[in-house]
Every structure is written in structure tokens, then in C-alpha cells.
Amino acid sequence: MLRSLLRRLAVLAAAVPAVALAQAPAIAPPSPPLPAGPPINVVAITQPNPVNTQFTLVDVPYLRDMPGRTGGRINVTLASHAERNLSGSEIVRLVRSGQAEIGAGTLTTLSGDVPILDGVDLSGLAPEIGKARQIAEAILPVANRDLERFGVRLVVMYPFPAQVLFCRQPFARLEDLRGRKIRTFGQSLVDLTTALGAQPVSIGFPEVYSALERGVVDCAVTGTGSGASARWPEVSSYISNLPLSWAVAGYMVNLQWWNRLDPPVRAYFEQTFREMTEKLWDLGDVGTRDGIDCNLGLRDKCRLNQLAARPMTEVLSTPAEAARIREIFQTVVLPGWVKRCGARCGEVYNQVIAPISGVRYTP
């Protein structure tokens, strides 16, 4: 496993070293300066793996390099899920128990502990990343009321690049997916693909490459950049540009630790998290098209991800396709989530999310 991880790191480093450095966030000194005081040691467990651009371009300069920015006052031990052999579903419990002061994971994964989190990124909910951000910011206070019962609080919400379809065989319309086996994650994506007449298959991300290679699945859904870094163009030929979701994720902190911080230190972290939020939303936006271009083998446009040695073909969406996804969201995905989550979730959705999405839940 370690050798495999090192190979992937080497591939990414060879593919985008100059670009990664050029696009790394500019780190401003803290303002006001952090006052002298006892050292603070922090454990942070964030992205799925250390080759994610969210890890290399945001977490590393903002968190891992914090000792240099604070005169050694704050020392952060940073790791990815893969480096700790975690699936991601343990993050709430790890942060709650104090094994990590800061943890991050996709809200769909974390929703097993707090079901309302799944409502932030339902499949088909936000066709545009701007809407996804509005929804995430609006639901944050509600989500934190639930999370604080577990002793944790969300301090950042952010997207990955658009989650799209990768397929082995040609398709031009959503109807062409009928009968195909599609790797999914999260129940709302299961509901969406089932409504399209496809057969959802649950497969962990590390196993998807071989599943596509052997034809165990016909298609798979992941982020445009994630598919590029995992070399899916070697085992699939067609990529859709239609966002199905954004894999919205969040950073949370241990509430006891957070509340005990000296006010200037807490203010420093708050400023850091605000800057990280901006960088991460920008990265999700830019990374969406970059991931597609890298999968298409467009060397002059591929800046953040691994360039495909075997270029894919882009399947362009139409207004009719987008309307079909919205219809399935309204009639299948949203009612299915409320049924799983409970009546309160439907009420919260209508109060907080519906004014942004334009779709109300009707029991």
C-alpha cells in the first residue's frame, strides 16, 4: 500500500510541479500578530489522500506550515485519511474524542452520525457551484446545532470538483444509461441512478479502477480531477460534463478544545479558516473544468491534475438533460432523503434550502 501511494505521489509531482507551485495560495502573515504564549500542538486529519489538490495546495500551506507562520507557537501534525488508514466515516468520532482537534470529510460520509448533513449535497440539488456554496453557507448554523450535541463544530464547508459520469461505452443522453451498472456513493446518488433505469453498485474508490477495467461496472461517478488522478481514462472512454453533485465536505473542530483556546489564537484560526474557505471554493470551481480537460488529454489546459495518456471523449450536456436531473431530484431524490432523515429535515429544507434551490419539498 505504501509503495502504491508513493508511486501516485511521484506521478502527480512529475505531472504538475511548476503549476502547483504557481497556484499555491499566497500566505499572508497573521494580522494582528499572534501574541507570545505556550506552544499549541494540533492534530489535523483532512483529505482522502495526500495527492488531492485540496491537500497539496490548501492544507499543506495553511495547516502543515503553520509553525513557520506563527513563530513556532502553533504546530500542526497533518495527515490524510489514507495515511491514517481511515475510510473517512470515523472523522466525527475522532474529533469528538479529541484524537484529532481538526478533521475533514465529505458531508455524505459524515451524515451517518448527523443525517441532516446529507441534505447539503443531494444529487441534482445544485447544478452550479455558486448555488452549492449558497446552500452550504445557509445550512451551516443548522448543521452546527446538531453537531454540537456531539461536541464538534463545522468551521469550513467546501466542494470538490463536480461529480460526473465516467463510462466505458458511448452515451449521448441520460436515457442511454438504462440498464448500465454504475458505481455510486451515497444514497441520493443511488436514488438518482435508479430513477434513470441504471443499476447502482457500491464500490470503494480504490477498487473502481479495476472494476472499470474488468467490466464489473460500466460507468462510475467521481470528481473530474479525482478520476484524472486515479487514471480512470485508462479504463473508461467517455466523460460527461453534467454535474450530479459536488461532494461538499467540511472541516470540523473539537468544541472543548476550540472553546479553551485563548481569544487571539481562536481569532487566528478563524481567519485561517476564512482564507481556506475562499481557496477551496475557487479550487472546486477551477478544478472542475481542469479535471475534464486533463481527462481529454488537452495538455495546454491541464494545470492541476494528471494529463491523460489515453484521452477521453467529452459528452456535452443539454438543457433537457439538466431539466431531467432536476425533475428526478424533485420527485425522487428529495422525498427519499426526507423519508430517511425525518420530517424535521423536510421542514429545515423548505425553510433554509428551498429559497435557494427553487424546489420545495411537498410531503
C-alpha positions as CSV (number, residue, x, y, z in Angstrom):
1,M,0.0,0.0,0.0
2,L,2.8,2.4,0.9
3,R,4.6,1.7,-2.4
4,S,1.4,2.3,-4.3
5,L,0.9,5.6,-2.5
6,L,4.4,6.7,-3.2
7,R,4.0,5.9,-6.9
8,R,0.9,8.0,-7.1
9,L,2.7,10.9,-5.4
10,A,5.6,10.6,-7.8
11,V,3.3,10.7,-10.8
12,L,1.5,13.8,-9.6
13,A,4.7,15.5,-8.8
14,A,6.1,14.8,-12.2
15,A,2.9,16.0,-13.9
16,V,2.3,19.4,-12.2
17,P,5.2,20.6,-10.2
18,A,5.6,24.1,-11.6
19,V,1.8,24.6,-11.8
20,A,1.2,23.5,-8.2
21,L,3.8,26.0,-7.0
22,A,2.4,28.7,-9.2
23,Q,-1.1,28.3,-8.0
24,A,-0.4,27.6,-4.3
25,P,-2.3,30.1,-2.1
26,A,-0.4,33.2,-1.1
27,I,0.0,33.1,2.7
28,A,-0.3,36.4,4.4
29,P,1.2,36.9,7.9
30,P,-1.3,36.9,10.7
31,S,-3.0,40.2,11.4
32,P,-2.9,41.1,14.2
33,P,0.3,39.2,15.0
34,L,-0.2,36.2,17.3
35,P,1.0,37.1,20.8
36,A,3.6,35.1,22.5
37,G,2.4,32.2,24.7
38,P,2.8,28.5,25.3
39,P,3.1,26.2,22.3
40,I,-0.1,24.6,20.9
41,N,0.0,21.2,19.3
42,V,-2.8,20.3,16.9
43,V,-3.6,17.0,15.0
44,A,-5.5,17.6,11.7
45,I,-6.8,14.7,9.5
46,T,-8.2,16.2,6.4
47,Q,-8.4,15.0,2.7
48,P,-9.0,11.4,1.4
49,N,-5.3,11.2,0.2
50,P,-2.2,13.3,0.1
51,V,-2.4,13.8,-3.7
52,N,-5.7,15.7,-3.6
53,T,-5.1,19.3,-4.7
54,Q,-7.1,20.3,-1.7
55,F,-4.4,18.8,0.4
56,T,-1.3,19.9,-1.5
57,L,-2.5,23.5,-2.4
58,V,-4.5,24.4,0.7
59,D,-4.0,22.1,3.7
60,V,-0.2,22.0,3.4
61,P,0.5,25.7,3.2
62,Y,-2.3,26.7,5.6
63,L,-2.1,24.0,8.2
64,R,1.1,22.0,8.0
65,D,3.2,25.1,7.5
66,M,1.6,26.9,10.4
67,P,4.6,26.7,12.7
68,G,6.6,28.9,10.4
69,R,3.7,31.4,10.2
70,T,3.3,31.6,13.9
71,G,6.9,31.6,15.1
72,G,6.5,28.1,16.3
73,R,3.6,28.9,18.5
74,I,1.2,26.5,16.7
75,N,2.4,23.2,15.5
76,V,0.0,21.1,13.3
77,T,0.6,17.4,12.6
78,L,-1.3,17.0,9.3
79,A,-2.3,13.7,7.7
80,S,-4.7,12.5,5.1
81,H,-7.3,9.7,5.6
82,A,-5.2,7.3,3.6
83,E,-2.1,7.9,5.7
84,R,-4.1,7.1,8.8
85,N,-5.8,4.1,7.1
86,L,-9.2,5.7,7.6
87,S,-12.3,5.5,5.4
88,G,-13.5,9.0,6.3
89,S,-16.6,7.9,8.2
90,E,-14.7,8.0,11.5
91,I,-13.9,11.7,11.4
92,V,-16.8,12.9,13.7
93,R,-15.9,10.3,16.3
94,L,-12.1,11.1,16.1
95,V,-12.7,14.8,16.6
96,R,-15.3,14.3,19.2
97,S,-12.9,12.0,21.3
98,G,-10.1,14.5,21.0
99,Q,-7.8,12.2,18.9
100,A,-7.8,15.0,16.4
101,E,-8.5,18.6,17.0
102,I,-9.4,19.3,13.4
103,G,-10.9,16.8,10.9
104,A,-12.4,17.0,7.5
105,G,-14.6,14.7,5.4
106,T,-17.4,14.7,2.8
107,L,-20.7,15.5,4.3
108,T,-22.3,12.4,2.7
109,T,-19.8,10.3,4.5
110,L,-20.3,12.1,7.8
111,S,-24.1,12.0,7.6
112,G,-24.2,8.6,9.2
113,D,-23.7,10.5,12.5
114,V,-25.7,13.6,11.6
115,P,-28.3,12.8,8.9
116,I,-29.1,16.4,8.0
117,L,-25.6,16.8,6.6
118,D,-26.6,14.7,3.6
119,G,-29.2,17.3,2.6
120,V,-26.4,19.8,1.8
121,D,-25.3,18.0,-1.3
122,L,-28.1,15.8,-2.6
123,S,-27.7,14.6,-6.1
124,G,-29.3,17.1,-8.5
125,L,-29.7,19.8,-5.8
126,A,-27.2,22.3,-7.1
127,P,-26.4,22.3,-10.9
128,E,-24.0,25.2,-10.4
129,I,-21.2,25.6,-7.9
130,G,-22.5,29.1,-6.9
131,K,-25.7,27.5,-5.7
132,A,-23.8,24.8,-3.9
133,R,-21.9,27.5,-1.9
134,Q,-25.1,29.4,-1.1
135,I,-26.7,26.3,0.2
136,A,-23.7,25.2,2.3
137,E,-23.4,28.7,3.9
138,A,-27.1,28.8,4.7
139,I,-27.3,25.4,6.3
140,L,-24.1,25.8,8.4
141,P,-25.8,27.2,11.6
142,V,-28.5,24.5,11.5
143,A,-25.9,21.7,10.9
144,N,-23.8,23.0,13.8
145,R,-26.8,22.9,16.2
146,D,-26.9,19.2,15.6
147,L,-23.1,18.6,15.5
148,E,-22.5,20.5,18.8
149,R,-24.5,17.8,20.6
150,F,-21.6,15.5,19.5
151,G,-19.0,18.0,20.8
152,V,-17.9,19.2,17.4
153,R,-18.5,22.2,15.1
154,L,-18.1,22.8,11.4
155,V,-15.8,25.7,10.7
156,V,-15.4,25.3,6.9
157,M,-17.6,23.9,4.1
158,Y,-16.1,23.4,0.7
159,P,-16.6,21.4,-2.6
160,F,-14.6,19.0,-4.6
161,P,-14.8,19.4,-8.4
162,A,-18.1,18.4,-10.0
163,Q,-19.1,14.8,-9.6
164,V,-19.7,13.4,-13.1
165,L,-20.1,10.2,-15.0
166,F,-17.1,8.2,-16.5
167,C,-18.2,5.4,-18.8
168,R,-16.6,2.6,-20.8
169,Q,-19.0,2.7,-23.7
170,P,-20.5,5.7,-25.6
171,F,-23.6,7.5,-24.4
172,A,-25.2,10.7,-25.7
173,R,-28.2,11.1,-23.4
174,L,-29.1,10.1,-19.9
175,E,-31.6,7.6,-21.3
176,D,-28.6,5.7,-22.8
177,L,-27.6,4.7,-19.3
178,R,-30.6,2.5,-18.8
179,G,-29.5,-1.0,-17.7
180,R,-25.9,0.0,-17.1
181,K,-24.1,-0.8,-13.9
182,I,-22.9,2.5,-12.3
183,R,-20.6,2.9,-9.3
184,T,-22.2,5.3,-6.9
185,F,-21.6,6.6,-3.4
186,G,-24.2,8.0,-1.0
187,Q,-27.9,7.1,-1.0
188,S,-29.1,10.1,-3.0
189,L,-26.9,9.1,-6.0
190,V,-28.3,5.6,-5.7
191,D,-31.8,7.1,-6.0
192,L,-30.8,9.2,-9.0
193,T,-29.2,6.4,-11.0
194,T,-32.1,4.0,-10.2
195,A,-34.5,6.6,-11.5
196,L,-32.5,6.7,-14.7
197,G,-33.0,3.0,-15.1
198,A,-29.4,2.1,-14.3
199,Q,-28.2,-0.3,-11.7
200,P,-26.2,1.4,-8.8
201,V,-23.2,-0.5,-7.5
202,S,-21.4,0.4,-4.3
203,I,-17.6,0.1,-4.7
204,G,-14.9,1.8,-2.7
205,F,-12.9,4.4,-4.6
206,P,-9.6,2.4,-4.6
207,E,-11.3,-0.5,-6.3
208,V,-13.1,1.4,-9.0
209,Y,-10.2,1.3,-11.5
210,S,-10.1,-2.5,-11.6
211,A,-13.9,-2.7,-11.6
212,L,-14.0,-0.5,-14.7
213,E,-11.1,-2.4,-16.3
214,R,-12.8,-5.8,-15.8
215,G,-16.2,-4.5,-16.8
216,V,-17.7,-5.2,-13.3
217,V,-19.2,-1.7,-13.7
218,D,-20.0,0.1,-17.0
219,C,-19.7,3.6,-15.5
220,A,-18.6,5.3,-12.3
221,V,-19.2,8.7,-10.7
222,T,-16.5,10.8,-9.1
223,G,-14.9,14.3,-9.3
224,T,-13.4,15.3,-12.6
225,G,-10.0,15.7,-11.0
226,S,-10.2,12.6,-8.9
227,G,-10.8,10.5,-11.9
228,A,-7.8,12.0,-13.6
229,S,-5.5,11.5,-10.7
230,A,-6.7,7.9,-10.3
231,R,-6.0,7.3,-14.1
232,W,-9.6,6.4,-15.0
233,P,-9.0,7.4,-18.6
234,E,-7.0,4.2,-18.9
235,V,-10.2,2.2,-18.2
236,S,-13.0,4.5,-19.4
237,S,-13.5,6.4,-22.6
238,Y,-16.4,8.9,-22.1
239,I,-16.8,11.7,-19.5
240,S,-19.9,13.8,-19.0
241,N,-19.7,17.5,-18.2
242,L,-23.1,17.4,-16.3
243,P,-22.6,17.9,-12.5
244,L,-24.5,15.4,-10.4
245,S,-23.3,16.8,-7.1
246,W,-20.2,18.5,-5.6
247,A,-19.1,16.1,-2.9
248,V,-19.4,19.0,-0.5
249,A,-17.1,18.5,2.5
250,G,-16.4,20.2,5.8
251,Y,-13.7,20.8,8.4
252,M,-14.8,20.4,12.0
253,V,-13.1,21.2,15.3
254,N,-13.3,19.6,18.8
255,L,-15.6,22.0,20.6
256,Q,-14.0,21.7,24.0
257,W,-10.6,22.4,22.5
258,W,-12.0,25.3,20.4
259,N,-13.6,27.0,23.4
260,R,-10.5,26.7,25.5
261,L,-8.3,28.5,23.0
262,D,-7.1,32.0,24.0
263,P,-9.2,34.5,22.1
264,P,-6.3,35.7,19.9
265,V,-5.4,32.1,19.0
266,R,-9.0,31.3,18.1
267,A,-9.2,34.5,16.1
268,Y,-6.1,33.4,14.2
269,F,-7.7,30.1,13.4
270,E,-10.9,31.8,12.3
271,Q,-9.0,34.0,9.9
272,T,-7.1,31.0,8.6
273,F,-10.3,29.1,8.0
274,R,-11.9,32.0,6.2
275,E,-8.9,32.1,3.8
276,M,-9.0,28.4,3.3
277,T,-12.7,28.5,2.5
278,E,-12.2,31.0,-0.3
279,K,-9.3,29.0,-1.7
280,L,-11.2,25.7,-1.6
281,W,-14.3,27.1,-3.4
282,D,-12.1,28.6,-6.0
283,L,-10.3,25.3,-6.4
284,G,-13.6,23.4,-6.7
285,D,-14.6,25.7,-9.5
286,V,-11.4,25.9,-11.5
287,G,-10.7,22.2,-10.8
288,T,-13.9,21.1,-12.4
289,R,-13.0,22.2,-15.9
290,D,-9.3,21.4,-15.4
291,G,-10.2,17.8,-14.5
292,I,-12.2,17.4,-17.7
293,D,-9.5,19.0,-19.8
294,C,-6.9,16.7,-18.3
295,N,-9.1,13.7,-19.0
296,L,-9.5,14.9,-22.6
297,G,-5.7,15.0,-22.9
298,L,-5.6,18.8,-23.5
299,R,-2.0,19.5,-22.4
300,D,-2.3,23.3,-22.8
301,K,-5.3,23.4,-20.5
302,C,-4.4,20.8,-17.9
303,R,-3.0,22.6,-14.9
304,L,-3.9,20.9,-11.7
305,N,-4.4,17.2,-12.4
306,Q,-2.7,14.3,-14.2
307,L,-2.8,14.5,-18.0
308,A,-4.5,11.5,-19.6
309,A,-2.2,9.4,-21.7
310,R,-5.3,7.9,-23.3
311,P,-7.6,10.9,-24.0
312,M,-11.3,10.6,-23.3
313,T,-14.3,11.9,-25.2
314,E,-16.5,14.6,-23.6
315,V,-20.2,14.1,-23.6
316,L,-21.8,17.5,-23.6
317,S,-25.0,18.0,-21.6
318,T,-28.1,19.8,-22.9
319,P,-30.7,21.9,-21.1
320,A,-33.1,19.0,-21.5
321,E,-30.6,16.7,-19.6
322,A,-30.2,19.3,-16.8
323,A,-34.0,19.6,-16.6
324,R,-34.3,15.8,-16.3
325,I,-31.9,15.7,-13.4
326,R,-33.9,18.5,-11.7
327,E,-37.1,16.6,-12.2
328,I,-35.6,13.4,-10.6
329,F,-34.2,15.5,-7.7
330,Q,-37.7,16.9,-7.0
331,T,-39.7,13.7,-7.4
332,V,-37.3,11.0,-6.2
333,V,-34.1,12.2,-4.5
334,L,-35.6,14.9,-2.2
335,P,-38.5,12.8,-1.0
336,G,-36.2,9.8,-0.5
337,W,-33.9,11.9,1.7
338,V,-36.7,13.3,3.8
339,K,-38.0,9.8,4.3
340,R,-34.6,8.6,5.6
341,C,-33.9,11.8,7.6
342,G,-37.3,12.5,9.1
343,A,-40.0,15.2,8.9
344,R,-37.8,17.8,10.6
345,C,-35.3,17.6,7.7
346,G,-38.1,18.4,5.3
347,E,-39.1,21.4,7.3
348,V,-35.4,22.6,7.5
349,Y,-35.0,22.0,3.8
350,N,-38.1,24.2,3.0
351,Q,-37.0,26.9,5.4
352,V,-33.3,27.1,4.5
353,I,-32.5,25.4,1.2
354,A,-35.7,25.7,-0.9
355,P,-35.4,29.5,-1.3
356,I,-32.0,28.9,-2.9
357,S,-32.7,25.8,-4.9
358,G,-36.1,26.9,-6.1
359,V,-37.5,23.4,-5.3
360,R,-39.8,22.9,-2.3
361,Y,-40.4,19.6,-0.6
362,T,-44.0,18.5,-0.6
363,P,-44.9,15.6,1.7
